Amino acid sequence: MKKIEEIKKKAMPVLKKFSVTRAGIFGSYARGEQNEKSDVDFLIEIEGGADLVELIRLKSNLQKAISKKVDLVEYGAIKKELKKDILNDEIRLI
């Protein structure tokens, strides 16, 4: 299983390439509860915003870089009822 520091090292070049200004990991990886089937949940904010195509490209590039399935959530799109838990779990990358 991948450790957060290993994920960060591999993800940072991709995050920078896509002008990500804020990023974090939340969910099972952030809590240390991941298993072999766990995906990596990223919180992101992109300078100037991002369209769907750019988000798909970012997701694909992250999956290739870390060799794990990735889910992306934009900070501004966190559901109100989940926001507190997600931000409490978050391990900030940028």
N, C-alpha and C positions, 0 to 999 in steps of 0.2 A: 504494500500500500504506500502511496505517495505521502510524503510529509509536506507541510505547508511551505517550508523554506525551499524545498525542491520545486514545488509548484510555482512559487513566486519567482525563482530564478529563471525558469523556463517561460513563464507568462509575461514577464516584464518587457522583453523586446517587442512582443506582439501588442501589448497595451500601449506602449510608446508609439509604435507604428500607426496605430489607429487614433492617436491624439486623445487617449483616455486621461482625463485630468483627476479622476478620483476612482479608486477601485478597492474592493475588499472581497473576502471570501466569507460566506456564511453557511449555515446548515451543518450537515453531519461532519464535514471536514473541519469546520471551525470549532465544533464541539469535541472533536476527537472520537467521534462515534462512527466513522466511515467503515465500510466493508469493501470487498472486491467489486461489488456491483454499484457502489455509490458514484453519483456524478459529482462534479465540483460546481458549486453555486457561486457565481460571481456577481457582485454589485458593481455597477459601472456608471460613470458619468463621462460623456464625450464632449470635448470642447466644441461649442456651436451646435450641439445636438447630433443626432444620427438618424438616418432613414433606415427602413427595414432591410434594404440590400446591404448597407454597411454593417448593421448588426449581425446579419447572417454571415457575412465575410469574417467579422471579428470572432464570432462563435466557432466557425470552421477553423480559423487559424489557431485559436486557443486549443481546440481539441487536438489538432495535429501537434502542437508544441508540447502539451502535457500528456498526450496519449491517454486521455480520459474523456468521457462524455462531459459536456459543459452545459450549464443553464445560465443564461444572462438575465439580470433584472436591473433596470435603470433605477437609480436612487429615487427619481421623481415618480416612478410607477409602483412603488411599494404600497401594497394595500394597507389602508389605515389600521385595520384590526391586527395586522401582522408586523407593523413597522417596529414597535418596541422590541419584540422578540428577535427580529432579524438584526436590528442594529446592536442589540446586546450581544448577539453571537459573533458579529462581524470582527474579522481580523483584517485590519487595514493594510493594503499593499502600497497604495499611493495616497 
